[in-house]
Amino acid sequence: MTNVQSSGIDPGQRRLNGPQTTGRNYRNLSQPTFEMANDDDVVVPMRDGVTLLADVHRPSTPGKYPVLIAASPYPRQIQNLGAPAGFIEAGATDFFVPRGYVHVIANCRGTSGSGGTFGFFDSQERRDMYDLVEWAAQQPWSDGNVGMIGISYFAGTQMEAAVERPPHLRAIMPIAGTFDLYESGTHHGLMSSGFVTPFLFMIGMTSGHTNKLWRSKLVDAMRALLLTPTIHKKFEMANGEAAIAGLKVLLKLHHDPHPWDDLWRAIAAEHPLRDAWWEDRNLLPLLDRIEIPVYIGCDWQNVPLHLPHTFKAYERLTNSKHLQVAMMGEHGLAWPWESLHIEALAWFDQWLKGEETGILDGPRVRYVIPEAEGWRTSDTWPVPGTSHHAYALRADGLLSEDEGDAGSRTYMNLGGGLNRPRASETDPPSFLEWTTATLGHDVDVIGPIELQLDAACSAPDTAFIAYLQDVYDDGNATNITAGYLRAGLREVDEEQSKQAAPALPCKTFEAVPIGQKVTYRIPLVPNARRFKAGHKLRLYLTTDDQNKDVPAPLEFRHASVGTSSFNTVFSSSHLSLPVAE
């Protein structure tokens, strides 16, 4: 074997961060034997005459190799920078190329030098992904076997390509993806402003820069520093997507108003309901077109962005010849994305190189339960062996399977512009909590979760933001999952709903009848957790999470509905939890 520079997990290799497998034992994996060569700013023609730009990283030895495409609006030039940021997600070139793959990192139209106008997951982008796959299959360094790789936006473009069914696309691995923009941009009517605004500003800003910055000596020096082993290891627990929400400096930097501000207004103001604009950016109804092997998954912590898509995609990928799932615990995905690379190698060696690697061995769903040990397996999702327990939101603040005496509790939400200098000590609280008694034994929760809320509101519209929390024995709490609903979009599609998983079309607004009790079915994002003996479970409920004291997951906060109201919650409300028996 030629001794070449490579990343990996073996001695002498640049050490990859994060978990690398889901617990299987693999065999016949490609070994690092190739030196790397790069072709920068390669022009890729689209069917409408627009050209995209791609960087092609390939083995330096002439030949034909399988291709892994990573496509996004993020600067392709810095995908191997090593920074702990939520846009370094194409995968480690120095892992895949030495093992005999071509790594094509491309920019979506309208970003980082690619022509045309960025459409944000629209149907044009789907057609572009088809053309990109077929272009790659025809290149002299390609053997015609194409896969796609990368997480987050890179995962979304994989699924975009797959629904278009390009003939040379053999397999994809869209981990932590968005497959329905409405689900990420707005949570049942509440704009995810903590994500959407800095995200669009960031892409607008980076797209305005050229190679003068991205291929500069400054960036080269940053890369050398960030990939220093001692510094690189510190990123093992970095959540790059949470960092995006905190990049307030981005909001002050210049970007071209077109199309970035146009897209922002479309989400923030023009399309409050799920309409044709959103449906053009919804892959879920198209997933039954996909017949190639698909490997999906996420980390349980990615509640307000990618986690919901994993389960909805699982339900709809009914024609994939092989569907595989990995659900990871905390820091299962760190930035820059380097986790699950051994897993990806086993997957693509299987489907692109024809090797029996062991990736197909055993049940297709592998998952961890945070706070428990080891990988678990199942042939289906939801996993068998659970039953739903209903915990009442009692009038005395307890969360219990016994409702106790019937009653209610009230909190207040205030809109803006009230010209009030300070809160009053006689004000009702701005949130409510219900907490279980101390657990006498470990309780494993895994699966879909629903809050059925019986509530009356003094305004014609309001919002409900609910967090399920694990309360430690010292009183500190951590968010496990969350659910969101704009009250006026409460209509449920009963035919599409399942146990503890109400389907909310969000296509019709219906004003809240003031002062009347209304039942709201609020899905919390499915999750898993071992709540340990000595801990408590808590449900936290509020209407507005803009206040920094509200513990928003990943710091992804929502645009306020704006109404002022008293919201009264009745003890007939209950939280439905899937408890392992």
Backbone torsions as a table, in degrees:
resi	resn	phi	psi	omega
1	MET	NA	132.6	176.3
2	THR	-69.8	136.4	179.7
3	ASN	-88.8	99.7	-177.9
4	VAL	-116.3	159.6	176.8
5	GLN	-71.7	133.7	-176.8
6	SER	-159.6	154.6	167.4
7	SER	-91.5	164.5	-178.7
8	GLY	162.7	-151.1	-178.9
9	ILE	-125.3	3.9	-178.7
10	ASP	-93.7	158.9	178.7
11	PRO	-55.8	139.5	179.0
12	GLY	87.6	-8.0	179.1
13	GLN	-99.9	149.7	172.8
14	ARG	-60.7	122.8	-169.0
15	ARG	-76.2	125.4	176.7
16	LEU	-79.0	142.9	175.2
17	ASN	-85.0	156.0	171.1
18	GLY	87.9	165.4	176.2
19	PRO	-64.6	142.3	-173.4
20	GLN	-108.3	-16.1	177.7
21	THR	-140.6	174.1	175.1
22	THR	-105.9	22.5	174.2
23	GLY	100.0	-6.0	175.6
24	ARG	-76.4	160.3	171.6
25	ASN	-101.1	126.1	-174.6
26	TYR	-107.0	158.3	-177.5
27	ARG	-142.5	162.1	175.2
28	ASN	57.7	31.8	-179.2
29	LEU	-79.6	145.7	176.8
30	SER	-60.1	139.2	179.7
31	GLN	-105.0	154.8	-178.6
32	PRO	-76.1	103.7	-178.0
33	THR	-127.0	-2.2	-173.9
34	PHE	-114.0	136.2	166.7
35	GLU	-73.4	162.5	-175.3
36	MET	-107.5	146.5	170.4
37	ALA	-130.5	151.2	-176.4
38	ASN	-126.8	138.5	170.3
39	ASP	-120.0	109.6	-175.5
40	ASP	-89.9	149.9	171.3
41	ASP	56.6	44.8	177.8
42	VAL	-75.8	133.7	-177.2
43	VAL	-84.1	128.7	-179.5
44	VAL	-119.4	111.4	-177.0
45	PRO	-77.6	139.4	173.8
46	MET	-101.3	165.1	-174.3
47	ARG	-64.9	-23.5	-178.3
48	ASP	-94.7	8.7	178.0
49	GLY	95.8	-14.5	175.5
50	VAL	-70.5	148.7	176.8
51	THR	-118.1	136.1	171.9
52	LEU	-96.1	161.1	174.5
53	LEU	-112.1	141.5	179.2
54	ALA	-140.4	148.2	168.5
55	ASP	-100.1	127.9	-178.1
56	VAL	-107.3	116.2	177.5
57	HIS	-107.7	122.1	-170.1
58	ARG	-142.8	160.2	171.5
59	PRO	-59.9	139.1	-177.5
60	SER	-72.8	-21.0	177.6
61	THR	-73.3	123.4	179.9
62	PRO	-56.7	139.8	-179.8
63	GLY	164.2	-177.4	178.0
64	LYS	-113.7	130.2	-172.3
65	TYR	-132.7	156.3	170.8
66	PRO	-66.9	154.5	-171.6
67	VAL	-119.2	136.3	171.0
68	LEU	-114.9	117.7	-178.5
69	ILE	-99.4	135.6	172.3
70	ALA	-126.0	120.2	-175.6
71	ALA	-130.4	138.0	-179.1
72	SER	-165.3	176.2	172.6
73	PRO	-86.8	-0.3	-177.2
74	TYR	-81.4	151.2	-176.8
75	PRO	-56.7	118.5	-179.4
76	ARG	-65.6	-27.2	-172.7
77	GLN	-67.6	-18.9	-175.4
78	ILE	-117.7	17.8	-179.7
79	GLN	-68.1	-16.8	175.1
80	ASN	-110.0	26.7	-178.8
81	LEU	-71.1	-33.4	-178.5
82	GLY	90.0	10.0	-177.5
83	ALA	-81.4	146.2	179.5
84	PRO	-82.4	59.8	-175.7
85	ALA	-120.0	152.3	-174.7
86	GLY	-74.4	14.2	174.4
87	PHE	-125.2	10.9	173.6
88	ILE	-101.4	86.1	-164.5
89	GLU	-141.8	14.8	-176.6
90	ALA	-83.6	-9.3	-173.9
91	GLY	96.2	161.3	-174.5
92	ALA	-84.9	108.6	178.6
93	THR	-56.3	-39.0	-176.7
94	ASP	-75.3	1.8	170.1
95	PHE	-95.6	-49.3	-171.1
96	PHE	-80.1	-41.6	-175.9
97	VAL	-64.5	-46.7	177.5
98	PRO	-59.6	-19.8	-179.9
99	ARG	-96.3	15.6	169.2
100	GLY	92.5	30.6	175.3
101	TYR	-122.0	150.3	167.2
102	VAL	-92.0	129.0	-180.0
103	HIS	-107.7	106.6	179.8
104	VAL	-99.8	117.1	178.8
105	ILE	-110.4	112.7	-171.5
106	ALA	-117.6	153.7	174.6
107	ASN	-100.8	133.8	173.7
108	CYS	-60.4	159.0	-178.5
109	ARG	-58.1	143.1	177.8
110	GLY	80.3	9.2	-178.9
111	THR	-132.2	139.3	173.2
112	SER	46.0	46.4	173.4
113	GLY	97.3	-15.3	175.0
114	SER	-70.0	143.8	-177.1
115	GLY	-75.3	174.7	177.1
116	GLY	81.3	-168.9	-175.5
117	THR	-118.5	131.3	178.9
118	PHE	-65.0	133.0	-176.8
119	GLY	-114.6	-3.4	174.7
120	PHE	60.6	73.8	175.1
121	PHE	66.9	26.1	-178.3
122	ASP	-85.5	177.6	-176.8
123	SER	-64.7	-28.7	176.2
124	GLN	-62.6	-39.8	179.5
125	GLU	-64.4	-33.9	176.6
126	ARG	-63.2	-45.1	179.2
127	ARG	-63.5	-38.1	177.3
128	ASP	-60.9	-40.1	-178.5
129	MET	-66.1	-37.6	174.0
130	TYR	-57.9	-50.7	-177.1
131	ASP	-62.9	-37.4	179.7
132	LEU	-64.3	-43.5	178.8
133	VAL	-62.3	-47.5	-177.0
134	GLU	-69.2	-32.7	173.7
135	TRP	-61.5	-47.7	-177.9
136	ALA	-61.1	-36.9	-178.0
137	ALA	-64.3	-24.2	-174.7
138	GLN	-96.3	-1.5	-174.8
139	GLN	-77.0	154.0	-175.7
140	PRO	-63.3	-21.9	178.8
141	TRP	-91.5	3.2	-175.3
142	SER	-105.1	140.3	174.1
143	ASP	-94.3	7.4	176.8
144	GLY	90.3	-4.4	177.2
145	ASN	-99.9	112.7	-173.1
146	VAL	-117.8	132.9	169.5
147	GLY	-121.9	174.3	176.5
148	MET	-133.7	150.7	-171.5
149	ILE	-146.3	164.6	179.3
150	GLY	115.9	157.9	-177.7
151	ILE	-112.5	171.1	176.0
152	SER	62.1	-121.5	-179.4
153	TYR	-61.6	-35.7	177.0
154	PHE	-61.6	-31.1	176.2
155	ALA	-71.7	-39.7	178.1
156	GLY	-61.0	-41.1	-180.0
157	THR	-69.4	-27.9	174.1
158	GLN	-62.1	-47.6	-178.8
159	MET	-68.9	-32.9	174.7
160	GLU	-58.8	-46.0	179.2
161	ALA	-63.9	-44.2	-172.8
162	ALA	-63.7	-36.2	-179.9
163	VAL	-70.4	-20.3	176.4
164	GLU	-84.0	-11.3	172.7
165	ARG	59.9	53.0	174.3
166	PRO	-64.6	136.3	-172.1
167	PRO	-60.3	-28.9	-174.9
168	HIS	-94.9	1.5	178.6
169	LEU	-81.6	117.6	-173.0
170	ARG	-97.7	-34.4	-176.9
171	ALA	-167.0	154.1	176.9
172	ILE	-134.6	162.6	179.2
173	MET	-139.7	69.8	-176.0
174	PRO	-83.6	79.6	179.0
175	ILE	-79.8	136.8	176.6
176	ALA	54.9	59.5	-176.8
177	GLY	-108.9	163.0	168.5
178	THR	-107.3	123.3	-177.8
179	PHE	-119.0	1.0	177.0
180	ASP	-150.0	104.9	-171.8
181	LEU	-60.4	-32.7	179.2
182	TYR	-58.1	-38.5	-176.9
183	GLU	-66.8	-26.3	178.9
184	SER	-98.2	-34.9	-176.5
185	GLY	-79.3	-30.3	179.9
186	THR	-146.5	134.0	-176.2
187	HIS	-100.5	91.8	-179.1
188	HIS	51.0	47.8	174.5
189	GLY	98.9	-6.8	179.2
190	LEU	-105.2	112.0	-179.1
191	MET	-60.6	128.2	177.3
192	SER	-80.7	72.1	-172.4
193	SER	-67.4	-28.3	177.7
194	GLY	-66.0	-18.6	175.4
195	PHE	-102.7	-54.3	-169.8
196	VAL	-60.6	-46.4	-174.0
197	THR	-63.9	-56.4	179.1
198	PRO	-65.8	-29.4	179.0
199	PHE	-62.1	-52.5	-179.0
200	LEU	-66.9	-38.1	177.7
201	PHE	-63.6	-40.1	-179.2
202	MET	-63.1	-47.9	-178.4
203	ILE	-67.1	-38.3	176.9
204	GLY	-60.5	-41.9	-179.6
205	MET	-69.3	-47.7	-177.0
206	THR	-68.2	-31.9	-179.5
207	SER	-69.4	-18.8	178.1
208	GLY	-80.9	-8.7	179.8
209	HIS	-97.4	156.1	-175.6
210	THR	-119.8	-173.0	177.5
211	ASN	-58.9	-21.2	178.6
212	LYS	-56.1	-33.8	174.7
213	LEU	-93.3	-53.2	-167.9
214	TRP	-68.0	-24.7	178.2
215	ARG	-112.9	28.5	-177.2
216	SER	-84.0	166.3	176.0
217	LYS	-63.8	-30.7	177.7
218	LEU	-62.0	-47.3	179.7
219	VAL	-66.6	-37.8	176.8
220	ASP	-60.3	-41.3	179.1
221	ALA	-67.0	-39.0	176.4
222	MET	-61.6	-42.3	-179.7
223	ARG	-60.8	-46.1	-179.4
224	ALA	-60.6	-39.0	-179.8
225	LEU	-70.5	-46.7	-174.8
226	LEU	-67.4	-26.8	-179.9
227	LEU	-91.2	1.8	171.8
228	THR	-59.5	129.0	-171.2
229	PRO	-50.9	-44.0	-177.0
230	THR	-67.5	-35.9	178.6
231	ILE	-75.7	-42.7	-178.4
232	HIS	-58.9	-40.0	-176.9
233	LYS	-64.6	-27.0	179.8
234	LYS	-66.5	-16.7	-179.8
235	PHE	-87.0	2.6	-174.2
236	GLU	-57.6	-28.1	-177.4
237	MET	-114.5	20.2	-178.0
238	ALA	-80.8	130.8	173.3
239	ASN	-104.3	100.3	-175.0
240	GLY	-66.9	-29.7	-179.0
241	GLU	-74.7	-35.4	173.5
242	ALA	-63.1	-34.6	179.6
243	ALA	-64.7	-33.1	179.9
244	ILE	-57.2	-44.9	-178.2
245	ALA	-62.9	-25.1	-178.2
246	GLY	-91.7	-1.8	-176.1
247	LEU	-83.5	66.6	-178.5
248	LYS	-62.2	-24.8	-179.9
249	VAL	-61.7	-29.3	-179.8
250	LEU	-59.9	-33.1	-175.4
251	LEU	-68.4	-15.0	-177.8
252	LYS	-101.0	-9.8	-178.5
253	LEU	-84.9	152.6	-175.9
254	HIS	-75.6	141.7	167.9
255	HIS	-145.5	155.1	177.5
256	ASP	-63.7	134.1	-179.0
257	PRO	-66.2	-23.9	-179.4
258	HIS	-109.2	129.1	-0.3
259	PRO	-95.2	7.7	-166.5
260	TRP	-66.1	-46.0	178.0
261	ASP	-71.2	-30.3	175.8
262	ASP	-62.4	-45.4	179.2
263	LEU	-65.8	-39.3	179.0
264	TRP	-61.5	-45.8	179.7
265	ARG	-65.0	-35.6	178.7
266	ALA	-58.7	-41.3	-179.1
267	ILE	-78.7	-43.7	-172.0
268	ALA	-77.0	-31.2	-169.4
269	ALA	-134.6	-36.1	-170.3
270	GLU	-83.2	-27.4	-171.1
271	HIS	-130.5	69.8	-178.6
272	PRO	-71.2	-21.9	179.1
273	LEU	-108.5	160.1	176.2
274	ARG	-72.7	103.6	-174.6
275	ASP	-124.8	-164.1	-175.9
276	ALA	-62.7	-32.6	178.8
277	TRP	-61.1	-45.0	179.0
278	TRP	-70.6	-40.3	-176.1
279	GLU	-65.4	-27.3	174.4
280	ASP	-65.8	-14.6	-177.9
281	ARG	-117.4	26.3	-178.2
282	ASN	-119.8	112.1	-179.9
283	LEU	-86.7	-16.8	-171.2
284	LEU	-55.5	-44.0	179.9
285	PRO	-68.2	-11.1	-176.3
286	LEU	-101.0	-6.4	-170.8
287	LEU	-67.6	-20.9	178.2
288	ASP	-72.2	-6.7	173.9
289	ARG	-73.3	-21.8	-170.2
290	ILE	-80.7	125.6	178.4
291	GLU	-114.4	-15.6	-178.8
292	ILE	-74.9	164.3	176.1
293	PRO	-64.0	138.4	-178.5
294	VAL	-131.5	131.4	177.1
295	TYR	-117.1	110.2	179.6
296	ILE	-112.1	169.3	178.3
297	GLY	166.5	179.1	-179.6
298	CYS	-169.1	172.7	167.5
299	ASP	-96.1	146.7	-175.9
300	TRP	-63.6	-19.2	-175.5
301	GLN	-81.9	-11.0	-172.9
302	ASN	-85.3	52.6	-169.5
303	VAL	-62.7	-49.3	-172.1
304	PRO	-86.6	5.4	-176.0
305	LEU	-129.8	-74.9	-169.5
306	HIS	-99.6	-26.8	-172.7
307	LEU	-56.7	-43.7	-177.7
308	PRO	-60.1	-31.1	-176.2
309	HIS	-68.9	-29.9	-176.9
310	THR	-57.9	-47.6	-175.0
311	PHE	-76.1	-34.7	177.7
312	LYS	-68.3	-36.4	176.2
313	ALA	-67.2	-40.3	179.6
314	TYR	-56.9	-42.2	-178.3
315	GLU	-66.3	-28.6	-170.3
316	ARG	-103.9	-10.5	179.6
317	LEU	-84.7	60.9	-170.4
318	THR	-80.5	-16.6	-176.3
319	ASN	-112.1	3.7	175.8
320	SER	-64.5	134.9	-177.8
321	LYS	-67.1	-23.1	174.4
322	HIS	-156.2	116.6	179.1
323	LEU	-110.5	128.0	-178.3
324	GLN	-128.9	148.6	-173.6
325	VAL	-135.1	138.1	172.2
326	ALA	-131.2	120.4	176.7
327	MET	-111.9	119.0	-169.6
328	MET	-106.9	159.1	178.7
329	GLY	-87.7	-164.9	-177.2
330	GLU	-60.3	135.3	-177.7
331	HIS	65.7	17.7	172.5
332	GLY	-63.4	-29.6	172.1
333	LEU	-121.6	118.3	174.6
334	ALA	-120.6	166.6	-177.1
335	TRP	-119.2	138.2	-0.2
336	PRO	-62.5	151.6	-175.6
337	TRP	-70.4	116.5	176.7
338	GLU	-137.0	-3.8	-178.1
339	SER	-73.1	161.7	176.9
340	LEU	56.9	25.8	179.2
341	HIS	-73.9	-36.5	174.0
342	ILE	-64.4	-40.6	176.3
343	GLU	-59.6	-45.6	179.6
344	ALA	-64.1	-39.0	179.2
345	LEU	-62.4	-43.8	178.3
346	ALA	-63.0	-37.9	-180.0
347	TRP	-66.0	-49.0	-175.9
348	PHE	-78.8	-31.1	172.1
349	ASP	-60.4	-36.4	179.0
350	GLN	-65.8	-49.6	-169.6
351	TRP	-94.1	-25.6	-178.1
352	LEU	-102.3	-25.7	-179.2
353	LYS	-111.8	-8.2	176.8
354	GLY	75.9	20.2	179.4
355	GLU	-89.2	143.5	172.7
356	GLU	-86.0	99.7	-171.7
357	THR	-99.0	-14.4	-175.3
358	GLY	95.1	-0.5	-178.5
359	ILE	-66.6	-22.1	-178.5
360	LEU	-93.8	0.7	-177.1
361	ASP	-69.7	139.4	171.6
362	GLY	77.4	-176.9	-178.7
363	PRO	-58.5	151.3	-171.9
364	ARG	-83.7	-16.8	178.1
365	VAL	-104.1	120.6	176.5
366	ARG	-123.1	135.9	-173.5
367	TYR	-152.3	157.3	169.5
368	VAL	-110.5	153.4	168.9
369	ILE	-106.6	111.4	-179.7
370	PRO	-53.3	138.6	-176.3
371	GLU	79.8	0.2	170.9
372	ALA	-115.2	171.3	-174.7
373	GLU	-100.9	143.4	164.8
374	GLY	80.9	169.2	176.9
375	TRP	-86.3	143.2	176.6
376	ARG	-120.8	164.2	-175.7
377	THR	-133.7	155.4	176.2
378	SER	-156.6	152.3	174.5
379	ASP	-87.7	-12.2	-175.1
380	THR	-141.4	162.8	167.9
381	TRP	-130.1	136.1	-5.8
382	PRO	-60.5	154.3	-177.3
383	VAL	-70.0	146.8	177.8
384	PRO	-72.1	167.0	175.4
385	GLY	87.2	16.7	175.1
386	THR	-120.7	156.5	172.5
387	SER	-138.4	148.3	-176.9
388	HIS	-85.2	129.3	176.6
389	HIS	-109.9	135.5	-179.4
390	ALA	-97.3	118.7	179.7
391	TYR	-105.9	116.9	-177.6
392	ALA	-73.4	145.3	174.2
393	LEU	-90.9	85.0	-168.0
394	ARG	-69.2	156.7	-179.8
395	ALA	-66.8	-21.4	179.6
396	ASP	-93.5	7.5	176.5
397	GLY	90.2	-0.9	176.5
398	LEU	-82.4	148.3	171.2
399	LEU	-106.8	109.4	-167.9
400	SER	-149.3	153.0	176.4
401	GLU	-71.9	-11.1	175.5
402	ASP	-107.0	122.4	-177.2
403	GLU	-66.3	-27.3	-174.8
404	GLY	70.8	-156.2	179.3
405	ASP	-69.3	132.7	179.0
406	ALA	-61.5	142.6	-179.7
407	GLY	-178.7	-160.4	-177.7
408	SER	-155.9	167.1	174.5
409	ARG	-137.6	150.2	-174.8
410	THR	-127.9	139.0	169.6
411	TYR	-127.6	165.7	-175.8
412	MET	-120.1	138.6	172.2
413	ASN	-120.5	132.1	179.4
414	LEU	-111.7	132.0	174.1
415	GLY	-77.1	-175.8	-179.0
416	GLY	-87.8	171.3	173.5
417	GLY	72.6	23.6	-175.7
418	LEU	-87.4	-6.2	176.5
419	ASN	56.8	38.6	179.9
420	ARG	-108.4	121.3	-172.9
421	PRO	-70.1	-29.9	-177.4
422	ARG	-158.9	161.0	176.1
423	ALA	-72.8	158.8	177.2
424	SER	-101.0	147.8	177.9
425	GLU	-67.5	-12.2	178.5
426	THR	-95.8	-0.3	178.2
427	ASP	-63.9	144.6	166.9
428	PRO	-63.2	162.0	178.2
429	PRO	-66.1	162.1	177.9
430	SER	-94.2	0.6	176.9
431	PHE	-155.8	165.1	175.8
432	LEU	-129.1	152.4	175.6
433	GLU	-131.7	144.0	170.5
434	TRP	-127.1	132.3	-172.4
435	THR	-130.3	138.0	177.6
436	THR	-73.2	167.9	166.3
437	ALA	-66.3	163.3	177.7
438	THR	-60.1	132.9	-177.6
439	LEU	-72.2	133.2	178.7
440	GLY	-87.1	-11.7	179.3
441	HIS	-154.0	165.1	178.2
442	ASP	-63.1	140.6	176.1
443	VAL	-125.4	119.4	177.1
444	ASP	-95.7	124.7	176.8
445	VAL	-114.3	128.6	176.4
446	ILE	-154.1	124.1	177.2
447	GLY	132.0	-166.4	-179.4
448	PRO	-70.7	146.2	-175.0
449	ILE	-132.9	138.6	179.7
450	GLU	-134.9	139.0	169.3
451	LEU	-105.2	115.3	172.8
452	GLN	-97.9	111.1	-170.8
453	LEU	-109.3	119.4	171.3
454	ASP	-97.7	113.4	-171.2
455	ALA	-146.3	152.7	173.1
456	ALA	-120.1	143.9	-174.7
457	CYS	-131.3	143.4	-179.6
458	SER	-92.3	10.3	178.1
459	ALA	-129.2	159.9	-178.9
460	PRO	-75.6	-5.5	174.1
461	ASP	-157.9	151.4	176.6
462	THR	-157.9	-175.6	177.2
463	ALA	-132.4	153.7	173.6
464	PHE	-126.0	123.7	177.6
465	ILE	-122.5	117.7	-173.7
466	ALA	-122.5	135.7	175.8
467	TYR	-121.0	135.3	166.7
468	LEU	-93.4	127.3	-174.5
469	GLN	-123.5	151.1	171.3
470	ASP	-101.7	117.9	-177.8
471	VAL	-100.2	118.6	-177.8
472	TYR	-76.4	168.8	-176.9
473	ASP	-68.4	-14.5	176.0
474	ASP	-90.9	2.2	178.0
475	GLY	95.1	-16.2	176.5
476	ASN	-71.4	152.5	-176.6
477	ALA	-131.6	152.4	174.6
478	THR	-130.4	141.7	178.1
479	ASN	-71.3	136.2	175.8
480	ILE	-104.3	-47.3	177.5
481	THR	-155.0	177.4	-173.9
482	ALA	-150.7	158.2	173.4
483	GLY	-138.3	149.7	-173.2
484	TYR	-138.5	144.4	175.9
485	LEU	-159.2	129.9	164.3
486	ARG	-82.3	125.6	-169.1
487	ALA	-58.3	-35.8	-178.8
488	GLY	-69.4	-10.8	179.5
489	LEU	-110.2	34.0	-172.3
490	ARG	-79.4	-8.6	-175.9
491	GLU	-55.5	135.2	-178.2
492	VAL	-110.8	135.0	171.8
493	ASP	-88.8	97.2	-174.1
494	GLU	-63.7	-33.6	-176.9
495	GLU	-66.4	-34.6	-179.4
496	GLN	-90.1	-8.9	-176.8
497	SER	-79.2	152.7	175.5
498	LYS	-129.5	174.4	-178.7
499	GLN	-56.1	125.8	179.0
500	ALA	59.7	19.5	-179.9
501	ALA	-140.7	71.0	178.9
502	PRO	-65.9	139.8	176.6
503	ALA	-95.2	122.4	-177.0
504	LEU	-112.1	105.4	-176.7
505	PRO	-64.6	-33.1	-179.6
506	CYS	57.3	38.2	179.4
507	LYS	-109.8	-11.7	-176.4
508	THR	-133.8	132.0	176.0
509	PHE	-97.1	131.8	176.7
510	GLU	-130.5	118.0	-178.3
511	ALA	-58.4	148.6	177.6
512	VAL	-76.8	129.5	175.4
513	PRO	-70.2	113.4	-170.4
514	ILE	-60.8	128.2	175.1
515	GLY	80.5	-3.3	-178.5
516	GLN	-98.7	145.7	176.3
517	LYS	-70.5	128.9	179.4
518	VAL	-128.2	142.2	175.9
519	THR	-96.4	125.3	178.2
520	TYR	-113.0	132.0	174.2
521	ARG	-105.6	110.0	-172.9
522	ILE	-113.2	112.3	176.4
523	PRO	-76.1	128.0	167.4
524	LEU	-88.7	148.7	-178.0
525	VAL	-62.4	127.3	-179.7
526	PRO	-51.6	145.8	-175.1
527	ASN	-156.9	-179.3	178.4
528	ALA	-143.5	144.1	-179.2
529	ARG	-168.3	138.7	165.9
530	ARG	-95.5	110.7	173.8
531	PHE	-86.3	114.3	-169.1
532	LYS	-81.8	154.3	174.4
533	ALA	-53.3	136.9	-176.6
534	GLY	93.4	-13.8	176.5
535	HIS	-92.4	176.1	174.2
536	LYS	-133.0	155.7	169.8
537	LEU	-98.3	143.1	179.9
538	ARG	-136.4	139.8	169.6
539	LEU	-107.3	124.6	-179.8
540	TYR	-110.4	129.1	-176.6
541	LEU	-130.0	130.0	175.8
542	THR	-147.7	-177.2	-179.9
543	THR	-116.8	-28.1	-174.2
544	ASP	-134.5	122.2	-178.3
545	ASP	-106.6	17.5	178.7
546	GLN	-68.8	-29.0	177.3
547	ASN	-65.7	129.4	-176.8
548	LYS	-64.4	-15.4	177.0
549	ASP	-75.0	-16.6	177.5
550	VAL	-79.6	127.0	-171.2
551	PRO	-81.9	74.3	-174.4
552	ALA	-74.3	132.5	176.8
553	PRO	-60.1	134.0	-178.5
554	LEU	56.9	11.4	-175.5
555	GLU	63.4	22.9	175.2
556	PHE	-84.9	107.4	-176.9
557	ARG	-107.6	170.6	-169.6
558	HIS	-121.6	148.6	173.1
559	ALA	-62.4	137.2	-177.0
560	SER	-72.0	144.0	173.3
561	VAL	-66.9	-36.5	171.4
562	GLY	100.5	-11.3	180.0
563	THR	-82.5	151.6	171.7
564	SER	-100.0	133.8	-175.1
565	SER	-159.2	156.9	161.1
566	PHE	-95.6	125.8	177.0
567	ASN	-112.9	117.4	-177.2
568	THR	-106.0	125.8	-177.4
569	VAL	-109.0	126.7	-176.4
570	PHE	-93.5	152.2	-175.4
571	SER	-68.9	-11.0	174.4
572	SER	-72.8	-10.3	174.5
573	SER	-65.7	151.3	177.4
574	HIS	-151.8	153.9	176.7
575	LEU	-105.0	123.2	-178.5
576	SER	-99.1	115.0	-175.3
577	LEU	-115.7	134.4	176.9
578	PRO	-83.5	103.0	-174.5
579	VAL	-101.8	129.7	177.9
580	ALA	-70.2	132.9	-177.2
581	GLU	-83.6	NA	NA
